[in-house]
Amino acid sequence: MAKYIMSAFADEAASNLDEQIEALKKEDVSKIELRGVDGTSCVDLSIEKAKEVHKKLSAAGITLSALGSSYGKISIYDPFEQHLEKLKKSLEVCHILECDKIRVFSFYLPKEEAPEKFRDEVLRRMEKMIEAASAEGILLAHENEKGIYGDTDDRCIDLYNAFGGKLGVIFDPANYIQCGVNPKTAYEKQKDSITYFHMKDALMKDGSVVSVGNGDGSVPYILEDYNKKTDAEVILTVEPHLHVFNGLNNLQDEALKHKEAYPDSKTAFHAACSAVKKIINNL
């Protein structure tokens, strides 16, 4: 049986690090995929700020499962070298934070052109990023995201195979749904290469994000099946993306537009964590 370990994008509970820690402890989650802290993106953290973050997290008994970066989330036409140099600086931040993984993407492509046209340039850029990270003992893990080269299961597999397993695989069910890919089908193709999971679900009919287990992401099936195939520790990173409505006066209007709505970020974060725990407990 797998040993499922929850992590979370705690910046969806609060922007302030102290409040993020409070939210994690309240949910009994001891890992964080650090994305935004005190209003600053993780890719912009200075060495001094990284030391401060590490000190606070360590005191709270919280460790990083990954650095939730936005590297690779630029256009394929955007300049790359400066992007690469910024990534290299983040590798030092990772060492300070005692983190061995960085989430990355595979570049936004023009909607009107075939993704295959850009494959060589995507691979060239990804290779340079992987080489830089590997030299520092850090694994880059690719997330399937709408609009990038690796937004479908087949192109994610293409990326993984191109680098002989040197690129990690983040499996996000909701993102597949929003790209018109059946997550269950994608999982069957990728389950032998998955590094960790993002716990996010959505509805196939309109792409609306809902609590895990309430959508078409086949998350209970996927976690049950994966539970049978490994005895290893498996990270499940909660990424709520649930709707927070602006004031009770808007409740009726918001309820018509969203399947789930919450009065504040912390309530939404709690709902997202609780949904994942329910699935794990049912196993």
VOPAGU-2260 file (C-alpha; in pm, 1 decimal, decimal comma):
REM VOPAGU-2260
SITE   aa  ch    i         X         Y         Z
SITE  MET   A    0       0,0       0,0       0,0
SITE  ALA   A    1     112,8     351,9     -77,1
SITE  LYS   A    2     191,8     589,6     203,8
SITE  TYR   A    3      -0,3     897,2      98,0
SITE  ILE   A    4     142,4    1220,0     237,6
SITE  MET   A    5     -46,3    1544,8     198,7
SITE  SER   A    6     117,0    1867,9      94,3
SITE  ALA   A    7     -55,0    2189,5     -12,7
SITE  PHE   A    8     -33,1    2520,8    -190,9
SITE  ALA   A    9     -91,8    2707,4     133,3
SITE  ASP   A   10     -84,6    3043,8     -41,0
SITE  GLU   A   11    -445,1    2964,4    -134,9
SITE  ALA   A   12    -528,7    2984,9     235,2
SITE  ALA   A   13    -338,2    3310,6     293,2
SITE  SER   A   14     -60,3    3516,1     138,8
SITE  ASN   A   15     115,6    3572,3     471,3
SITE  LEU   A   16     357,2    3291,8     562,8
SITE  ASP   A   17     256,5    3286,2     928,8
SITE  GLU   A   18    -106,2    3237,9     828,9
SITE  GLN   A   19      -8,1    2970,4     577,4
SITE  ILE   A   20     168,4    2781,2     855,5
SITE  GLU   A   21    -136,1    2822,7    1077,5
SITE  ALA   A   22    -362,9    2683,1     805,1
SITE  LEU   A   23    -133,8    2384,8     743,8
SITE  LYS   A   24    -112,7    2300,4    1112,8
SITE  LYS   A   25    -489,4    2327,9    1147,5
SITE  GLU   A   26    -526,8    2070,4     870,0
SITE  ASP   A   27    -246,6    1854,1    1014,3
SITE  VAL   A   28     -48,3    1889,7     689,7
SITE  SER   A   29     327,3    1890,0     743,1
SITE  LYS   A   30     443,9    1967,3     387,7
SITE  ILE   A   31     405,7    2264,0     157,5
SITE  GLU   A   32     453,3    2320,6    -213,2
SITE  LEU   A   33     583,6    2672,9    -173,8
SITE  ARG   A   34     448,9    2902,1    -445,1
SITE  GLY   A   35     378,8    3246,5    -299,4
SITE  VAL   A   36     496,5    3383,0      33,1
SITE  ASP   A   37     422,8    3722,7     184,9
SITE  GLY   A   38     313,8    3850,4    -154,3
SITE  THR   A   39     628,3    3731,9    -333,1
SITE  SER   A   40     647,9    3451,9    -588,1
SITE  CYS   A   41     883,3    3171,1    -493,8
SITE  VAL   A   42    1087,5    3243,4    -808,0
SITE  ASP   A   43    1160,8    3591,5    -676,0
SITE  LEU   A   44    1274,5    3490,5    -326,7
SITE  SER   A   45    1605,7    3638,6    -222,5
SITE  ILE   A   46    1860,3    3431,3     -35,3
SITE  GLU   A   47    1785,7    3628,2     281,4
SITE  LYS   A   48    1410,7    3576,7     247,5
SITE  ALA   A   49    1459,5    3205,7     176,2
SITE  LYS   A   50    1655,2    3172,2     500,5
SITE  GLU   A   51    1376,5    3346,5     689,4
SITE  VAL   A   52    1112,9    3119,4     531,7
SITE  HIS   A   53    1315,5    2807,9     610,2
SITE  LYS   A   54    1357,6    2912,3     972,6
SITE  LYS   A   55     983,9    2964,4    1020,1
SITE  LEU   A   56     885,9    2643,5     843,7
SITE  SER   A   57    1141,7    2439,0    1035,4
SITE  ALA   A   58    1021,4    2579,4    1367,5
SITE  ALA   A   59     669,7    2468,8    1273,4
SITE  GLY   A   60     782,6    2121,1    1164,0
SITE  ILE   A   61     691,0    2186,8     801,4
SITE  THR   A   62     908,8    2081,4     506,9
SITE  LEU   A   63     886,4    2145,4     133,2
SITE  SER   A   64     754,0    1880,8    -101,4
SITE  ALA   A   65     847,1    2103,0    -398,0
SITE  LEU   A   66     903,8    2459,5    -505,4
SITE  GLY   A   67     587,8    2550,7    -694,4
SITE  SER   A   68     759,4    2765,4    -954,4
SITE  SER   A   69     628,6    2915,5   -1277,6
SITE  TYR   A   70     938,8    2824,6   -1479,5
SITE  GLY   A   71     844,7    2725,7   -1832,1
SITE  LYS   A   72     520,9    2924,6   -1804,0
SITE  ILE   A   73     624,1    3174,7   -2069,8
SITE  SER   A   74     563,5    3187,5   -2442,8
SITE  ILE   A   75     783,2    2975,2   -2665,4
SITE  TYR   A   76     861,0    3304,7   -2841,1
SITE  ASP   A   77     976,6    3477,8   -2522,8
SITE  PRO   A   78    1352,8    3511,0   -2459,8
SITE  PHE   A   79    1481,2    3204,1   -2278,2
SITE  GLU   A   80    1832,3    3272,7   -2149,4
SITE  GLN   A   81    1721,7    3519,7   -1883,4
SITE  HIS   A   82    1453,1    3271,8   -1777,1
SITE  LEU   A   83    1717,0    3000,6   -1745,1
SITE  GLU   A   84    1946,5    3222,0   -1536,9
SITE  LYS   A   85    1660,9    3295,8   -1300,5
SITE  LEU   A   86    1598,4    2922,3   -1261,7
SITE  LYS   A   87    1964,1    2870,2   -1172,1
SITE  LYS   A   88    1928,8    3124,1    -890,0
SITE  SER   A   89    1626,7    2934,2    -760,2
SITE  LEU   A   90    1840,6    2621,6    -728,5
SITE  GLU   A   91    2034,4    2793,5    -450,2
SITE  VAL   A   92    1704,9    2888,3    -287,0
SITE  CYS   A   93    1603,6    2522,4    -304,6
SITE  HIS   A   94    1917,3    2418,8    -116,3
SITE  ILE   A   95    1842,5    2671,9     157,7
SITE  LEU   A   96    1485,1    2543,8     181,8
SITE  GLU   A   97    1608,2    2179,7     177,5
SITE  CYS   A   98    1390,5    2115,0    -125,6
SITE  ASP   A   99    1480,3    1865,5    -398,8
SITE  LYS   A  100    1202,0    1927,8    -653,7
SITE  ILE   A  101    1085,5    2222,3    -863,6
SITE  ARG   A  102     756,8    2227,4   -1050,9
SITE  VAL   A  103     798,9    2343,4   -1412,2
SITE  PHE   A  104     600,3    2379,7   -1733,5
SITE  SER   A  105     674,6    2333,1   -2104,1
SITE  PHE   A  106     603,8    2677,2   -2253,5
SITE  TYR   A  107     290,1    2833,4   -2393,7
SITE  LEU   A  108     234,6    2777,1   -2765,0
SITE  PRO   A  109      35,5    2977,3   -3022,3
SITE  LYS   A  110    -319,7    2841,0   -3031,4
SITE  GLU   A  111    -342,2    2859,2   -3408,6
SITE  GLU   A  112     -34,0    2645,2   -3476,2
SITE  ALA   A  113      37,3    2273,5   -3433,1
SITE  PRO   A  114     226,2    2192,5   -3109,5
SITE  GLU   A  115     454,9    1955,2   -3299,3
SITE  LYS   A  116     602,4    2252,6   -3481,8
SITE  PHE   A  117     761,0    2368,8   -3156,2
SITE  ARG   A  118     872,6    2031,5   -3020,1
SITE  ASP   A  119    1242,7    2075,9   -3094,3
SITE  GLU   A  120    1258,6    2417,9   -2928,7
SITE  VAL   A  121    1061,5    2293,7   -2627,4
SITE  LEU   A  122    1301,5    2002,4   -2585,1
SITE  ARG   A  123    1603,3    2230,5   -2625,6
SITE  ARG   A  124    1482,9    2459,4   -2351,2
SITE  MET   A  125    1372,5    2180,0   -2120,8
SITE  GLU   A  126    1706,7    2005,1   -2163,6
SITE  LYS   A  127    1898,4    2312,8   -2051,1
SITE  MET   A  128    1671,9    2351,4   -1748,8
SITE  ILE   A  129    1705,7    1984,1   -1656,3
SITE  GLU   A  130    2084,7    1990,8   -1694,9
SITE  ALA   A  131    2113,8    2291,8   -1464,1
SITE  ALA   A  132    1887,5    2136,4   -1199,1
SITE  SER   A  133    2038,5    1787,2   -1221,6
SITE  ALA   A  134    2385,5    1928,9   -1161,9
SITE  GLU   A  135    2254,3    2055,4    -827,5
SITE  GLY   A  136    2075,4    1731,6    -738,6
SITE  ILE   A  137    1731,4    1881,8    -794,2
SITE  LEU   A  138    1453,9    1716,7    -994,6
SITE  LEU   A  139    1238,4    1925,1   -1225,2
SITE  ALA   A  140     882,3    1791,1   -1228,6
SITE  HIS   A  141     655,9    1884,6   -1518,4
SITE  GLU   A  142     290,3    1973,2   -1462,7
SITE  ASN   A  143      32,0    1925,5   -1736,9
SITE  GLU   A  144    -118,8    2271,1   -1793,2
SITE  LYS   A  145    -361,4    2406,8   -2053,2
SITE  GLY   A  146    -194,9    2580,0   -2345,6
SITE  ILE   A  147     160,3    2452,3   -2300,9
SITE  TYR   A  148     332,9    2182,7   -2506,8
SITE  GLY   A  149     270,0    1920,6   -2239,3
SITE  ASP   A  150    -101,8    1979,8   -2195,9
SITE  THR   A  151    -215,8    1639,2   -2321,9
SITE  ASP   A  152    -123,2    1299,4   -2186,5
SITE  ASP   A  153      54,7    1193,1   -2506,2
SITE  ARG   A  154     275,1    1503,1   -2516,5
SITE  CYS   A  155     351,9    1466,5   -2145,1
SITE  ILE   A  156     465,0    1111,7   -2217,8
SITE  ASP   A  157     669,4    1244,2   -2509,7
SITE  LEU   A  158     850,9    1483,9   -2275,2
SITE  TYR   A  159     913,5    1215,2   -2015,8
SITE  ASN   A  160    1047,2     969,2   -2272,2
SITE  ALA   A  161    1263,5    1233,6   -2438,2
SITE  PHE   A  162    1462,6    1278,8   -2118,6
SITE  GLY   A  163    1483,3     916,9   -2011,6
SITE  GLY   A  164    1313,0     970,6   -1678,3
SITE  LYS   A  165    1524,7    1274,1   -1583,9
SITE  LEU   A  166    1207,6    1483,9   -1586,3
SITE  GLY   A  167     955,8    1423,0   -1308,6
SITE  VAL   A  168     581,9    1392,1   -1378,2
SITE  ILE   A  169     313,6    1583,4   -1188,6
SITE  PHE   A  170     -34,6    1446,7   -1254,4
SITE  ASP   A  171    -313,3    1709,1   -1234,3
SITE  PRO   A  172    -659,5    1564,4   -1309,8
SITE  ALA   A  173    -838,3    1900,7   -1333,2
SITE  ASN   A  174    -589,8    2038,0   -1584,4
SITE  TYR   A  175    -642,3    1734,6   -1806,4
SITE  ILE   A  176   -1018,5    1786,4   -1793,5
SITE  GLN   A  177    -975,2    2149,0   -1897,2
SITE  CYS   A  178    -777,7    2025,3   -2199,3
SITE  GLY   A  179   -1046,3    1774,2   -2296,7
SITE  VAL   A  180    -841,1    1474,7   -2181,9
SITE  ASN   A  181    -998,4    1199,2   -1973,6
SITE  PRO   A  182    -789,2    1182,8   -1651,3
SITE  LYS   A  183    -853,2     811,3   -1606,0
SITE  THR   A  184    -720,4     739,9   -1954,6
SITE  ALA   A  185    -422,6     968,4   -1893,9
SITE  TYR   A  186    -350,3     796,7   -1563,1
SITE  GLU   A  187    -349,0     449,9   -1720,2
SITE  LYS   A  188     -89,8     571,9   -1970,4
SITE  GLN   A  189     127,2     752,0   -1715,3
SITE  LYS   A  190      95,0     565,0   -1387,8
SITE  ASP   A  191     438,2     407,4   -1412,2
SITE  SER   A  192     607,4     746,8   -1445,4
SITE  ILE   A  193     416,1     970,9   -1200,8
SITE  THR   A  194     631,3    1152,3    -943,9
SITE  TYR   A  195     345,7    1303,8    -744,3
SITE  PHE   A  196     -13,5    1423,9    -774,0
SITE  HIS   A  197    -189,0    1758,2    -760,7
SITE  MET   A  198    -521,9    1717,8    -584,1
SITE  LYS   A  199    -753,9    1922,5    -803,8
SITE  ASP   A  200   -1078,1    1811,6    -970,2
SITE  ALA   A  201   -1309,9    1960,5   -1231,4
SITE  LEU   A  202   -1624,3    1898,3   -1434,0
SITE  MET   A  203   -1583,8    1781,4   -1792,2
SITE  LYS   A  204   -1888,8    1973,8   -1917,1
SITE  ASP   A  205   -1750,1    2320,2   -1842,9
SITE  GLY   A  206   -1410,1    2282,9   -1673,4
SITE  SER   A  207   -1534,1    2419,8   -1341,4
SITE  VAL   A  208   -1301,9    2330,2   -1054,0
SITE  VAL   A  209   -1468,6    2148,0    -763,9
SITE  SER   A  210   -1353,9    1967,3    -451,7
SITE  VAL   A  211   -1160,2    1649,1    -520,8
SITE  GLY   A  212   -1400,6    1358,6    -566,6
SITE  ASN   A  213   -1688,4    1581,9    -678,3
SITE  GLY   A  214   -1571,0    1611,3   -1037,6
SITE  ASP   A  215   -1486,4    1392,9   -1335,4
SITE  GLY   A  216   -1120,6    1345,5   -1246,0
SITE  SER   A  217   -1163,7     983,4   -1131,0
SITE  VAL   A  218    -948,9    1074,5    -829,9
SITE  PRO   A  219   -1087,7     803,0    -593,7
SITE  TYR   A  220   -1023,7     537,6    -860,2
SITE  ILE   A  221    -677,1     670,8    -938,3
SITE  LEU   A  222    -563,7     682,6    -575,0
SITE  GLU   A  223    -711,4     339,4    -505,0
SITE  ASP   A  224    -533,3     189,1    -805,1
SITE  TYR   A  225    -205,1     363,8    -727,5
SITE  ASN   A  226    -239,1     244,1    -370,9
SITE  LYS   A  227    -217,6    -112,6    -498,6
SITE  LYS   A  228      89,3     -65,3    -716,0
SITE  THR   A  229     339,4      85,5    -472,3
SITE  ASP   A  230     457,9      76,0    -113,3
SITE  ALA   A  231     639,4     406,4    -146,7
SITE  GLU   A  232     560,3     749,7      -6,1
SITE  VAL   A  233     341,8     943,2    -249,1
SITE  ILE   A  234     287,2    1318,2    -225,2
SITE  LEU   A  235     -64,7    1451,7    -276,9
SITE  THR   A  236     -46,8    1829,7    -309,9
SITE  VAL   A  237    -378,0    2001,9    -240,1
SITE  GLU   A  238    -443,0    2282,0    -487,4
SITE  PRO   A  239    -791,9    2413,4    -402,3
SITE  HIS   A  240    -865,6    2661,8    -684,4
SITE  LEU   A  241   -1214,9    2679,7    -535,2
SITE  HIS   A  242   -1428,2    2988,1    -571,6
SITE  VAL   A  243   -1432,1    3245,6    -293,2
SITE  PHE   A  244   -1728,3    3479,0    -332,9
SITE  ASN   A  245   -1703,4    3849,5    -256,8
SITE  GLY   A  246   -1951,7    3913,9      20,3
SITE  LEU   A  247   -2269,3    3741,0     123,7
SITE  ASN   A  248   -2476,0    3979,9     -89,3
SITE  ASN   A  249   -2335,7    3812,2    -397,8
SITE  LEU   A  250   -2419,4    3460,5    -284,6
SITE  GLN   A  251   -2713,6    3400,2    -515,9
SITE  ASP   A  252   -2534,2    3526,1    -826,9
SITE  GLU   A  253   -2213,9    3339,4    -745,3
SITE  ALA   A  254   -2400,2    3017,6    -667,0
SITE  LEU   A  255   -2544,6    3023,0   -1018,5
SITE  LYS   A  256   -2197,9    3054,1   -1174,4
SITE  HIS   A  257   -2005,8    2811,7    -954,3
SITE  LYS   A  258   -2075,9    2463,8    -825,1
SITE  GLU   A  259   -1900,8    2537,6    -494,8
SITE  ALA   A  260   -1845,6    2874,1    -328,1
SITE  TYR   A  261   -1683,8    2966,9       2,3
SITE  PRO   A  262   -1689,7    3283,9     214,3
SITE  ASP   A  263   -1312,3    3309,4     247,5
SITE  SER   A  264    -985,9    3147,9     140,7
SITE  LYS   A  265    -929,1    2956,7     463,6
SITE  THR   A  266   -1273,8    2794,9     443,0
SITE  ALA   A  267   -1207,9    2693,5      82,2
SITE  PHE   A  268    -866,4    2556,6     182,0
SITE  HIS   A  269   -1024,6    2351,6     460,7
SITE  ALA   A  270   -1284,8    2212,2     220,8
SITE  ALA   A  271   -1015,6    2109,8     -28,5
SITE  CYS   A  272    -803,0    1938,5     237,4
SITE  SER   A  273   -1103,9    1762,8     387,6
SITE  ALA   A  274   -1204,0    1622,2      47,7
SITE  VAL   A  275    -860,9    1465,3      -0,4
SITE  LYS   A  276    -857,2    1324,0     352,9
SITE  LYS   A  277   -1198,3    1166,3     294,0
SITE  ILE   A  278   -1070,5     976,9     -10,9
SITE  ILE   A  279    -756,0     863,7     171,3
SITE  ASN   A  280    -956,8     748,8     474,3
SITE  ASN   A  281   -1193,1     551,1     251,0
SITE  LEU   A  282    -895,1     350,6     126,3
